[in-house]
């Protein structure tokens, strides 16, 4: 067995430099690690969506980065509406967590159930396909239920 040499000189300096670099990395890492955390799916979040209502999944996929469906409670017409999402954010402007929530729920049908209020749910339900819409409300990610606060038609995109 070989005896272990004591740390001295160049080896000690290299070890100290590595320790300092590791400490600096750990101090700076919370901002870098943030993007790897999962959103908290308990409780409710204020959610904003922008996108285009579509006739089917293919049209919704073409209109946005994710095709989702809206189901509606309290309406006699049980039609599910397709929506091509082009923007999603939480109250604090966090688009990463909003996108994570949508992607996690996108395989459900409906993706989001609109639970009210009845006049805003009906307004969204009755808008024609191809309408660009901005939605705001409170979403419960664990149940995918959304209480609308805003349903606003947006102007068509400017011609190129």
Secondary structure, DSSP 8 states (H G I E B T S, - for coil): --------HHHHHHHHHHHHHHHHHHHHHHHHHGGGS----SS-EEEEEEEEEESSHHHHHHHSSEEEEEEESS-S----EEEEEEEEEETT--HHHHHHHHHHHTTSSSSEEEEE-HHHHHHHHHS-TT-EEEEEEEEETTTTEEEEEEEEEE------
